Amino acid sequence: MKINENVSSITSAVRKMAGLAEGRKNCLRSDLGTPDLPTPKHIIEATKKALDKGDTQYPAFLGIPPLRDAIAKYESKKGVAFERNNVIVTQGGEHAIFLALTGMLKPGETVYMIKPHWENYNSIPLTLWAKKETISIQDMLAKKPEKSVKVILINSPNNPSGVIYDKKILQKVAEYAKQHDLFIISDEVYDQIYFEEKPYSIVNYAPERTFIVNAVSKTYSMTGYRIGWLCGPKEFIGSIGWAIRSTLSCCNSFAQEGALAALTGNQSCVKEMVAEYKKRRDLMMKRINQLGWECKTPQGALYCYPNIKQDSWPFALELLEKANISIVPGEPFGDKTHIRFCYASMSLSEIDECFDRIEKFLKERKK
Ligand code: PLP
């Protein structure tokens, strides 16, 4: 017997590094994209309350109506009016991408993944017997897509680079999608985590073909709740909703109550968390610049992504072995010579300690 090789060939650099780091004493973990800040109390309380009142059975299959309404209201603030029927509640942002691609791609069809991109995107087309092409925006705009291309998947603020695409670029991508009749999946899970300019959504340029992916995971430090959503044109969302049947019957009932509290409650917790991330970003960038590594200052999300101008896999493994620091090589994100740091998972003093260790490591390596 043999497992379908499309599945057995799935790899994860993030999980590999996390696995190697686990159990190492005093290891500084900058691998998983998970914040170390606690989930705000009012969200926990709402979740507990849901459990206490016996909210433990199958909820509505596309999501509990008040949460779908709250999501529609939240996403409408970006400029396009949505209502409940535009929204599917999913088991996290990744599940929303999976559902969208399941709804859009037949075996052999292609998704353009705008580079650099989150590594987990890679395995979804594999699972669906579809194809992916990791491509920069400039290269995509310069060519006519093959007939098999059906979708553009874009993420801003970006994991791993922290880049926020400006309006001009987004408009060009939207026009390209219109010209070649492509769907757009806009992954906006970091839409609240920005430090200067507020991100703009591509949905405004192509509402008839854009699907927003989002989640409470990062904004409210709720990665374990596994609640996200897909928001898009009604005529497609209805059909895509059926794909939820092939993955799970519906999403966790009491976690949805927590997500509802997150979206409808006081938003000062988000401001506080983002202020903390900004301090961490600034410190990490200062230390990266002192090392002389080339790195664009992240405008949002939770990562710094320097170019270390050498093969990042051996570097990452050696850094773990000798300096006890776990980071992620950039190869699965589309860049062989970059490495990704997550500054949401280390305190300010840990970031300082991390870069003290890196300085020492680099000096020893030069000898
Ligand atoms: N999209 C991007 C760009 C991400 O970085 C992540 C998680 O790291 C996700 C989607 C998935 O979010 P969730 O944890 O809600 O599935």
Residues whose N, C-alpha, C, O or C-beta is under 5 A from the ligand:
A	BS01	PLP	G33 Q91 G92 G93 E94 H95 W118 N155 N159 D187 V189 A215 S217 T223 I227 G228
